[in-house]
Amino acid sequence: MPGVGPHRPDIDLRHEGVTVRLVAVEPDFWGLTTAEVALAREISALAAGRGLEPNPSRLQSVQVSVDALSHPPVIRFWKAVLGYDERGGEDLVDPQGRNASFWFQEMDAPRPQRNRLHVDVFLPEEQVEARLAAALAAGGTLVRDRSPEWWVVADPEGNEACIATLAARD
């Protein structure tokens, strides 16, 4: 789309419709700015001119929030498990902008009564070994080994992730 500058839309084309996602991804910011809102209005006007109607009822943005006493070791672990980029010292985002972001909220005291976080990460078989090694090198511990299909690893504060092959979903 000409004239959008650094505010490039992500366009998801599927049989049930088209989704245009606008998010500013800067080194220290991830979200909407007035520039993205203006571009969204322009795209909506172009679509309306072609007889298309917007349907925002299916739009959502998912963020996984992790409570942590010490951010650096927990962020390092999740960055390795997910293969994400760090933004602003408290967020991890998918470098391709397709999956949920992770936000790390600093706690001042442990809260053992709260549920532990559990995330499943499914990868092609040829990527699993390297991702598992990266998670362990980033301070994770191996909790359960169900190779060759899946492994459970935990971050330095005990939050768990399953690293599994895509074949494990069959």
C-alpha positions in Angstrom: 0.0 0.0 0.0 1.7 3.2 -1.1 2.4 5.9 1.4 2.2 3.9 4.6 5.8 4.4 5.5 7.0 2.4 8.5 3.4 1.6 9.5 3.1 -1.5 7.4 -0.1 -3.5 7.8 -0.1 -7.3 8.3 -2.7 -8.7 6.0 -4.2 -12.2 6.7 -6.2 -13.5 3.7 -8.4 -16.5 4.4 -11.5 -18.0 2.9 -13.7 -16.5 5.7 -12.4 -13.0 5.2 -9.5 -10.6 5.4 -7.9 -9.3 8.6 -5.7 -6.2 8.5 -3.6 -5.9 11.6 -1.8 -2.7 12.5 0.7 -2.6 15.3 3.7 -0.4 15.8 6.8 -2.5 16.7 9.6 -0.4 17.9 12.6 -1.3 20.0 10.9 0.0 23.2 7.2 0.0 22.2 4.7 -2.5 20.9 1.1 -1.3 20.3 -1.1 1.3 18.6 -0.1 4.8 17.9 -2.2 7.6 16.3 -0.5 6.7 13.0 -1.8 3.2 13.1 -5.3 4.4 13.9 -5.2 6.9 11.0 -4.1 4.1 8.6 -6.8 1.8 9.9 -9.4 4.5 9.1 -7.9 5.0 5.6 -8.0 1.2 4.9 -11.6 1.0 6.2 -12.6 3.9 3.9 -11.0 2.2 0.9 -12.8 -1.1 1.7 -16.1 0.7 2.1 -15.6 2.3 -1.3 -15.6 -1.2 -2.7 -18.7 -2.3 -0.9 -16.9 -4.2 1.9 -18.2 -4.0 5.5 -15.8 -4.2 8.5 -16.5 -6.8 11.1 -14.4 -6.2 14.2 -16.3 -8.9 16.3 -13.5 -11.5 15.6 -10.5 -9.3 16.3 -8.5 -9.9 19.4 -5.0 -9.6 20.6 -3.6 -12.2 23.1 -0.9 -11.5 25.6 0.4 -14.0 28.1 1.3 -12.3 31.4 3.9 -13.9 33.6 4.4 -12.8 37.2 8.1 -12.9 38.1 10.2 -11.9 41.1 13.3 -11.5 39.0 12.7 -10.5 35.3 16.1 -11.1 33.7 16.4 -14.9 34.2 12.7 -15.5 33.5 12.7 -13.4 30.3 16.0 -15.0 29.1 14.3 -18.5 29.5 11.1 -17.6 27.7 13.0 -15.8 24.9 14.9 -19.0 24.3 11.8 -21.3 24.5 9.7 -19.1 22.2 12.4 -17.8 19.8 11.0 -14.3 20.4 12.5 -10.8 20.4 12.8 -8.7 23.6 11.0 -5.3 23.6 11.4 -2.6 26.2 12.9 -4.9 28.9 9.6 -6.4 29.9 8.0 -7.8 26.8 8.7 -10.6 24.4 7.2 -10.5 20.9 7.0 -12.9 18.0 9.5 -11.5 15.4 6.9 -12.2 12.7 4.1 -10.7 14.6 1.9 -13.7 14.3 1.6 -15.1 17.9 0.8 -13.9 21.3 3.2 -11.5 23.1 4.5 -12.2 26.6 4.6 -9.5 29.2 6.5 -9.9 32.5 5.0 -8.3 35.6 7.4 -7.7 38.5 6.2 -9.1 41.8 7.4 -8.0 45.2 6.7 -11.3 47.0 6.0 -14.9 45.9 2.3 -15.8 45.6 2.2 -19.6 45.9 -1.7 -19.6 45.9 -1.8 -18.6 42.2 -1.8 -20.9 39.3 1.4 -21.7 37.5 1.8 -20.7 33.9 2.0 -23.5 31.3 2.7 -22.9 27.6 2.8 -25.4 24.8 5.2 -24.6 22.0 4.9 -26.9 18.9 7.8 -26.9 16.4 9.0 -28.8 13.4 11.0 -31.9 14.5 14.3 -30.4 13.1 14.0 -27.4 15.4 13.1 -29.1 18.7 16.6 -30.1 19.8 18.1 -26.7 19.4 15.1 -25.0 21.1 15.3 -27.4 24.0 19.1 -26.8 24.3 18.5 -23.0 24.2 15.9 -23.2 27.0 18.3 -25.2 29.2 21.2 -22.9 28.5 19.0 -19.9 29.4 18.5 -21.2 32.9 15.7 -23.7 32.4 15.4 -27.1 33.9 14.2 -30.3 32.4 11.1 -31.5 34.3 9.9 -34.3 32.1 11.4 -36.1 29.0 8.9 -37.8 26.7 11.2 -37.9 23.7 10.9 -38.0 20.8 7.5 -36.2 21.0 7.7 -33.7 23.9 9.6 -32.3 26.8 8.6 -30.2 29.8 11.0 -27.5 30.9 10.6 -24.9 33.6 11.9 -21.3 33.9 14.0 -20.3 37.0 10.7 -19.6 39.0 9.0 -22.9 38.1 6.7 -21.8 35.2 6.5 -24.6 32.7 6.5 -25.0 29.0 6.1 -28.1 26.8 8.3 -28.1 23.8 6.8 -30.6 21.4 7.1 -31.7 17.8 4.3 -30.8 15.5 3.9 -34.6 15.0 2.9 -34.8 18.7 -0.4 -33.1 17.8 -1.5 -35.9 15.6 
